[in-house]
């Protein structure tokens, strides 16, 4: 089985410490009214642009969908918000081995599956209970819903590839509702 850790937003720790049936349901209902903004970045390839840092300021969590390039990229992002990252196909070396090939983030009642290359997805996200899939690799930003699952690729925030935009994404989670937007960076 692949290396796996699950990020849980602990700012609402009651949800995770209660296994009391009705009390747990009450806490989850309380979380339905909380809106959280999550930053999504990918394919930095060692280049963390100031415009990307600025676009991510104020988010509650940053998801990096791989091809980080250098550990300093993650260190800088951690200065903005907690970071969950997966390893991309170009992430090499001892530092990169610490990154899992896939990851799960739980934001309130929403489950997010992270993988660098969506073509390597080996499960049915909807059947597995995921509301969001975050990926990178293609450098093409996109937000689309398929079979009740929101697929988000923030594009590349690192070196420009062909004529593709330089971008990040923002995911808004409000209870069970999720939405995302691509943020093109002026570089």
ChimeraX commands (.cxc) that place a marker at each C-alpha (Angstrom):
marker #1 position 0.00,0.00,0.00 radius 0.5
marker #1 position 1.25,3.49,-0.83 radius 0.5
marker #1 position 2.49,5.89,1.83 radius 0.5
marker #1 position -0.46,7.87,3.13 radius 0.5
marker #1 position -1.17,10.52,5.74 radius 0.5
marker #1 position -4.43,12.33,6.17 radius 0.5
marker #1 position -4.51,16.05,6.85 radius 0.5
marker #1 position -7.34,17.05,9.14 radius 0.5
marker #1 position -8.15,20.70,9.74 radius 0.5
marker #1 position -7.93,20.72,13.52 radius 0.5
marker #1 position -9.19,24.28,14.00 radius 0.5
marker #1 position -12.52,22.62,14.75 radius 0.5
marker #1 position -11.10,19.88,16.96 radius 0.5
marker #1 position -14.43,18.95,18.54 radius 0.5
marker #1 position -15.40,17.18,15.34 radius 0.5
marker #1 position -12.45,14.83,15.61 radius 0.5
marker #1 position -12.62,14.10,19.32 radius 0.5
marker #1 position -16.29,13.19,19.56 radius 0.5
marker #1 position -17.56,9.76,18.81 radius 0.5
marker #1 position -20.85,10.27,20.57 radius 0.5
marker #1 position -23.34,9.87,17.74 radius 0.5
marker #1 position -25.77,12.78,18.06 radius 0.5
marker #1 position -23.10,15.08,19.47 radius 0.5
marker #1 position -20.86,14.37,16.47 radius 0.5
marker #1 position -23.74,15.12,14.10 radius 0.5
marker #1 position -24.34,18.42,15.90 radius 0.5
marker #1 position -20.70,19.41,15.47 radius 0.5
marker #1 position -20.78,18.49,11.76 radius 0.5
marker #1 position -23.94,20.57,11.34 radius 0.5
marker #1 position -22.11,23.49,12.97 radius 0.5
marker #1 position -19.30,23.11,10.41 radius 0.5
marker #1 position -21.80,23.52,7.55 radius 0.5
marker #1 position -21.89,27.25,8.25 radius 0.5
marker #1 position -18.11,27.80,8.15 radius 0.5
marker #1 position -16.51,28.95,4.90 radius 0.5
marker #1 position -12.85,28.11,4.37 radius 0.5
marker #1 position -10.61,29.11,1.48 radius 0.5
marker #1 position -7.91,26.64,0.46 radius 0.5
marker #1 position -5.02,27.59,-1.84 radius 0.5
marker #1 position -3.96,25.12,-4.51 radius 0.5
marker #1 position -0.63,25.27,-6.32 radius 0.5
marker #1 position 1.28,22.85,-8.52 radius 0.5
marker #1 position 4.25,22.45,-10.82 radius 0.5
marker #1 position 6.44,25.10,-9.25 radius 0.5
marker #1 position 9.55,23.20,-10.41 radius 0.5
marker #1 position 11.65,25.06,-7.84 radius 0.5
marker #1 position 10.31,28.52,-8.77 radius 0.5
marker #1 position 7.94,30.11,-6.28 radius 0.5
marker #1 position 6.95,33.43,-7.81 radius 0.5
marker #1 position 6.11,36.41,-5.55 radius 0.5
marker #1 position 2.80,36.68,-7.43 radius 0.5
marker #1 position 1.92,33.12,-6.39 radius 0.5
marker #1 position 2.81,33.84,-2.77 radius 0.5
marker #1 position 0.61,36.95,-2.84 radius 0.5
marker #1 position -2.30,35.06,-4.44 radius 0.5
marker #1 position -2.16,32.46,-1.64 radius 0.5
marker #1 position -2.04,34.93,1.27 radius 0.5
marker #1 position -5.02,34.62,3.61 radius 0.5
marker #1 position -5.88,30.99,2.81 radius 0.5
marker #1 position -6.37,28.50,5.63 radius 0.5
marker #1 position -4.44,25.66,3.98 radius 0.5
marker #1 position -2.27,25.19,0.89 radius 0.5
marker #1 position -2.39,22.04,-1.23 radius 0.5
marker #1 position 0.65,21.50,-3.48 radius 0.5
marker #1 position -0.11,18.97,-6.22 radius 0.5
marker #1 position 3.49,18.01,-6.94 radius 0.5
marker #1 position 6.56,18.86,-8.98 radius 0.5
marker #1 position 7.62,21.07,-6.10 radius 0.5
marker #1 position 11.22,21.20,-7.32 radius 0.5
marker #1 position 12.96,22.21,-4.08 radius 0.5
marker #1 position 12.12,21.84,-0.38 radius 0.5
marker #1 position 12.49,25.62,0.07 radius 0.5
marker #1 position 9.29,26.07,-1.93 radius 0.5
marker #1 position 7.36,24.17,0.74 radius 0.5
marker #1 position 9.17,26.03,3.52 radius 0.5
marker #1 position 8.09,29.38,2.07 radius 0.5
marker #1 position 4.51,28.18,1.60 radius 0.5
marker #1 position 4.43,26.99,5.23 radius 0.5
marker #1 position 5.04,30.62,6.20 radius 0.5
marker #1 position 1.62,31.43,4.70 radius 0.5
marker #1 position -0.48,28.48,5.90 radius 0.5
marker #1 position -0.18,24.76,6.70 radius 0.5
marker #1 position 0.83,22.78,3.61 radius 0.5
marker #1 position -0.16,19.36,2.31 radius 0.5
marker #1 position 1.94,18.22,-0.66 radius 0.5
marker #1 position 2.31,15.20,-2.90 radius 0.5
marker #1 position 5.34,14.09,-4.89 radius 0.5
marker #1 position 5.41,14.81,-8.61 radius 0.5
marker #1 position 7.26,12.89,-11.31 radius 0.5
marker #1 position 10.09,15.48,-11.27 radius 0.5
marker #1 position 10.54,15.55,-7.49 radius 0.5
marker #1 position 13.79,13.68,-6.82 radius 0.5
marker #1 position 16.12,13.23,-3.88 radius 0.5
marker #1 position 15.84,12.42,-0.20 radius 0.5
marker #1 position 13.60,15.41,0.57 radius 0.5
marker #1 position 11.15,14.33,-2.16 radius 0.5
marker #1 position 10.97,10.77,-0.85 radius 0.5
marker #1 position 9.27,12.25,2.23 radius 0.5
marker #1 position 6.36,13.38,0.03 radius 0.5
marker #1 position 3.65,10.76,-0.56 radius 0.5
marker #1 position 2.48,9.93,-4.10 radius 0.5
marker #1 position -1.09,10.69,-3.01 radius 0.5
marker #1 position -2.73,12.29,-0.01 radius 0.5
marker #1 position -6.12,12.90,1.58 radius 0.5
marker #1 position -7.13,16.21,3.13 radius 0.5
marker #1 position -10.27,16.56,5.20 radius 0.5
marker #1 position -11.76,20.04,5.48 radius 0.5
marker #1 position -14.79,19.96,7.76 radius 0.5
marker #1 position -17.04,17.36,6.14 radius 0.5
marker #1 position -15.32,17.50,2.71 radius 0.5
marker #1 position -12.73,14.93,1.63 radius 0.5
marker #1 position -10.08,15.90,-0.95 radius 0.5
marker #1 position -7.94,13.38,-2.82 radius 0.5
marker #1 position -4.58,14.71,-4.03 radius 0.5
marker #1 position -2.42,13.13,-6.73 radius 0.5
marker #1 position 0.08,14.69,-9.13 radius 0.5
marker #1 position -1.12,13.07,-12.36 radius 0.5
marker #1 position -4.88,12.49,-12.48 radius 0.5
marker #1 position -4.28,9.79,-15.11 radius 0.5
marker #1 position -2.73,7.69,-12.32 radius 0.5
marker #1 position -5.91,7.82,-10.24 radius 0.5
marker #1 position -6.71,4.19,-9.39 radius 0.5
marker #1 position -10.02,4.59,-7.59 radius 0.5
marker #1 position -13.48,5.98,-8.18 radius 0.5
marker #1 position -13.45,9.25,-6.18 radius 0.5
marker #1 position -17.24,9.40,-5.88 radius 0.5
marker #1 position -17.51,5.77,-4.73 radius 0.5
marker #1 position -14.69,6.34,-2.23 radius 0.5
marker #1 position -16.46,9.37,-0.74 radius 0.5
marker #1 position -14.31,12.17,-2.15 radius 0.5
marker #1 position -15.92,15.46,-3.12 radius 0.5
marker #1 position -12.75,16.95,-4.68 radius 0.5
marker #1 position -9.74,15.65,-6.62 radius 0.5
marker #1 position -6.71,17.95,-6.82 radius 0.5
marker #1 position -4.00,17.23,-9.40 radius 0.5
marker #1 position -1.30,18.93,-11.43 radius 0.5
marker #1 position 1.18,17.59,-14.02 radius 0.5
marker #1 position -0.44,18.88,-17.22 radius 0.5
marker #1 position 0.27,22.56,-16.45 radius 0.5
marker #1 position -3.24,23.22,-17.83 radius 0.5
marker #1 position -5.51,24.94,-15.29 radius 0.5
marker #1 position -9.01,23.50,-15.10 radius 0.5
marker #1 position -12.03,23.21,-12.84 radius 0.5
marker #1 position -14.68,20.70,-13.82 radius 0.5
marker #1 position -17.30,18.55,-12.18 radius 0.5
marker #1 position -17.60,14.91,-13.18 radius 0.5
marker #1 position -20.00,12.44,-11.58 radius 0.5
marker #1 position -20.49,14.69,-8.56 radius 0.5
marker #1 position -16.76,15.21,-7.94 radius 0.5
marker #1 position -14.99,18.56,-8.46 radius 0.5
marker #1 position -11.67,18.10,-10.28 radius 0.5
marker #1 position -9.23,20.97,-9.80 radius 0.5
marker #1 position -5.92,21.45,-11.58 radius 0.5
marker #1 position -4.38,24.83,-10.66 radius 0.5
marker #1 position -2.08,24.80,-13.67 radius 0.5
marker #1 position 1.58,25.68,-13.23 radius 0.5
marker #1 position 2.85,28.42,-10.93 radius 0.5
marker #1 position 6.47,27.78,-11.95 radius 0.5
marker #1 position 8.29,28.18,-15.26 radius 0.5
marker #1 position 6.00,28.89,-18.22 radius 0.5
marker #1 position 5.34,25.93,-20.50 radius 0.5
marker #1 position 4.41,26.70,-24.09 radius 0.5
marker #1 position 1.69,29.38,-24.08 radius 0.5
marker #1 position -0.09,28.12,-20.97 radius 0.5
marker #1 position -0.93,30.65,-18.24 radius 0.5
marker #1 position 0.88,30.87,-14.92 radius 0.5
marker #1 position -1.75,30.20,-12.27 radius 0.5
marker #1 position -2.88,28.90,-8.90 radius 0.5
marker #1 position -6.40,28.02,-7.72 radius 0.5
marker #1 position -8.61,28.76,-4.74 radius 0.5
marker #1 position -11.03,26.19,-3.37 radius 0.5
marker #1 position -13.89,27.44,-1.21 radius 0.5
marker #1 position -15.42,24.95,1.20 radius 0.5
marker #1 position -18.66,25.87,2.95 radius 0.5
marker #1 position -20.10,22.89,4.77 radius 0.5
marker #1 position -20.67,20.24,2.09 radius 0.5
marker #1 position -20.51,22.78,-0.74 radius 0.5
marker #1 position -17.29,23.23,-2.70 radius 0.5
marker #1 position -16.36,25.59,-5.51 radius 0.5
marker #1 position -13.09,26.51,-7.16 radius 0.5
marker #1 position -11.62,29.19,-9.36 radius 0.5
marker #1 position -8.37,29.45,-11.26 radius 0.5
marker #1 position -6.36,32.59,-10.50 radius 0.5
marker #1 position -4.11,33.63,-13.40 radius 0.5
marker #1 position -0.98,35.44,-12.26 radius 0.5
marker #1 position 0.30,38.57,-13.98 radius 0.5
marker #1 position 3.94,37.71,-14.63 radius 0.5
marker link #1:1,2 radius 0.2
marker link #1:2,3 radius 0.2
marker link #1:3,4 radius 0.2
marker link #1:4,5 radius 0.2
marker link #1:5,6 radius 0.2
marker link #1:6,7 radius 0.2
marker link #1:7,8 radius 0.2
marker link #1:8,9 radius 0.2
marker link #1:9,10 radius 0.2
marker link #1:10,11 radius 0.2
marker link #1:11,12 radius 0.2
marker link #1:12,13 radius 0.2
marker link #1:13,14 radius 0.2
marker link #1:14,15 radius 0.2
marker link #1:15,16 radius 0.2
marker link #1:16,17 radius 0.2
marker link #1:17,18 radius 0.2
marker link #1:18,19 radius 0.2
marker link #1:19,20 radius 0.2
marker link #1:20,21 radius 0.2
marker link #1:21,22 radius 0.2
marker link #1:22,23 radius 0.2
marker link #1:23,24 radius 0.2
marker link #1:24,25 radius 0.2
marker link #1:25,26 radius 0.2
marker link #1:26,27 radius 0.2
marker link #1:27,28 radius 0.2
marker link #1:28,29 radius 0.2
marker link #1:29,30 radius 0.2
marker link #1:30,31 radius 0.2
marker link #1:31,32 radius 0.2
marker link #1:32,33 radius 0.2
marker link #1:33,34 radius 0.2
marker link #1:34,35 radius 0.2
marker link #1:35,36 radius 0.2
marker link #1:36,37 radius 0.2
marker link #1:37,38 radius 0.2
marker link #1:38,39 radius 0.2
marker link #1:39,40 radius 0.2
marker link #1:40,41 radius 0.2
marker link #1:41,42 radius 0.2
marker link #1:42,43 radius 0.2
marker link #1:43,44 radius 0.2
marker link #1:44,45 radius 0.2
marker link #1:45,46 radius 0.2
marker link #1:46,47 radius 0.2
marker link #1:47,48 radius 0.2
marker link #1:48,49 radius 0.2
marker link #1:49,50 radius 0.2
marker link #1:50,51 radius 0.2
marker link #1:51,52 radius 0.2
marker link #1:52,53 radius 0.2
marker link #1:53,54 radius 0.2
marker link #1:54,55 radius 0.2
marker link #1:55,56 radius 0.2
marker link #1:56,57 radius 0.2
marker link #1:57,58 radius 0.2
marker link #1:58,59 radius 0.2
marker link #1:59,60 radius 0.2
marker link #1:60,61 radius 0.2
marker link #1:61,62 radius 0.2
marker link #1:62,63 radius 0.2
marker link #1:63,64 radius 0.2
marker link #1:64,65 radius 0.2
marker link #1:65,66 radius 0.2
marker link #1:66,67 radius 0.2
marker link #1:67,68 radius 0.2
marker link #1:68,69 radius 0.2
marker link #1:69,70 radius 0.2
marker link #1:70,71 radius 0.2
marker link #1:71,72 radius 0.2
marker link #1:72,73 radius 0.2
marker link #1:73,74 radius 0.2
marker link #1:74,75 radius 0.2
marker link #1:75,76 radius 0.2
marker link #1:76,77 radius 0.2
marker link #1:77,78 radius 0.2
marker link #1:78,79 radius 0.2
marker link #1:79,80 radius 0.2
marker link #1:80,81 radius 0.2
marker link #1:81,82 radius 0.2
marker link #1:82,83 radius 0.2
marker link #1:83,84 radius 0.2
marker link #1:84,85 radius 0.2
marker link #1:85,86 radius 0.2
marker link #1:86,87 radius 0.2
marker link #1:87,88 radius 0.2
marker link #1:88,89 radius 0.2
marker link #1:89,90 radius 0.2
marker link #1:90,91 radius 0.2
marker link #1:91,92 radius 0.2
marker link #1:92,93 radius 0.2
marker link #1:93,94 radius 0.2
marker link #1:94,95 radius 0.2
marker link #1:95,96 radius 0.2
marker link #1:96,97 radius 0.2
marker link #1:97,98 radius 0.2
marker link #1:98,99 radius 0.2
marker link #1:99,100 radius 0.2
marker link #1:100,101 radius 0.2
marker link #1:101,102 radius 0.2
marker link #1:102,103 radius 0.2
marker link #1:103,104 radius 0.2
marker link #1:104,105 radius 0.2
marker link #1:105,106 radius 0.2
marker link #1:106,107 radius 0.2
marker link #1:107,108 radius 0.2
marker link #1:108,109 radius 0.2
marker link #1:109,110 radius 0.2
marker link #1:110,111 radius 0.2
marker link #1:111,112 radius 0.2
marker link #1:112,113 radius 0.2
marker link #1:113,114 radius 0.2
marker link #1:114,115 radius 0.2
marker link #1:115,116 radius 0.2
marker link #1:116,117 radius 0.2
marker link #1:117,118 radius 0.2
marker link #1:118,119 radius 0.2
marker link #1:119,120 radius 0.2
marker link #1:120,121 radius 0.2
marker link #1:121,122 radius 0.2
marker link #1:122,123 radius 0.2
marker link #1:123,124 radius 0.2
marker link #1:124,125 radius 0.2
marker link #1:125,126 radius 0.2
marker link #1:126,127 radius 0.2
marker link #1:127,128 radius 0.2
marker link #1:128,129 radius 0.2
marker link #1:129,130 radius 0.2
marker link #1:130,131 radius 0.2
marker link #1:131,132 radius 0.2
marker link #1:132,133 radius 0.2
marker link #1:133,134 radius 0.2
marker link #1:134,135 radius 0.2
marker link #1:135,136 radius 0.2
marker link #1:136,137 radius 0.2
marker link #1:137,138 radius 0.2
marker link #1:138,139 radius 0.2
marker link #1:139,140 radius 0.2
marker link #1:140,141 radius 0.2
marker link #1:141,142 radius 0.2
marker link #1:142,143 radius 0.2
marker link #1:143,144 radius 0.2
marker link #1:144,145 radius 0.2
marker link #1:145,146 radius 0.2
marker link #1:146,147 radius 0.2
marker link #1:147,148 radius 0.2
marker link #1:148,149 radius 0.2
marker link #1:149,150 radius 0.2
marker link #1:150,151 radius 0.2
marker link #1:151,152 radius 0.2
marker link #1:152,153 radius 0.2
marker link #1:153,154 radius 0.2
marker link #1:154,155 radius 0.2
marker link #1:155,156 radius 0.2
marker link #1:156,157 radius 0.2
marker link #1:157,158 radius 0.2
marker link #1:158,159 radius 0.2
marker link #1:159,160 radius 0.2
marker link #1:160,161 radius 0.2
marker link #1:161,162 radius 0.2
marker link #1:162,163 radius 0.2
marker link #1:163,164 radius 0.2
marker link #1:164,165 radius 0.2
marker link #1:165,166 radius 0.2
marker link #1:166,167 radius 0.2
marker link #1:167,168 radius 0.2
marker link #1:168,169 radius 0.2
marker link #1:169,170 radius 0.2
marker link #1:170,171 radius 0.2
marker link #1:171,172 radius 0.2
marker link #1:172,173 radius 0.2
marker link #1:173,174 radius 0.2
marker link #1:174,175 radius 0.2
marker link #1:175,176 radius 0.2
marker link #1:176,177 radius 0.2
marker link #1:177,178 radius 0.2
marker link #1:178,179 radius 0.2
marker link #1:179,180 radius 0.2
marker link #1:180,181 radius 0.2
marker link #1:181,182 radius 0.2
marker link #1:182,183 radius 0.2
marker link #1:183,184 radius 0.2
marker link #1:184,185 radius 0.2
marker link #1:185,186 radius 0.2
marker link #1:186,187 radius 0.2
view
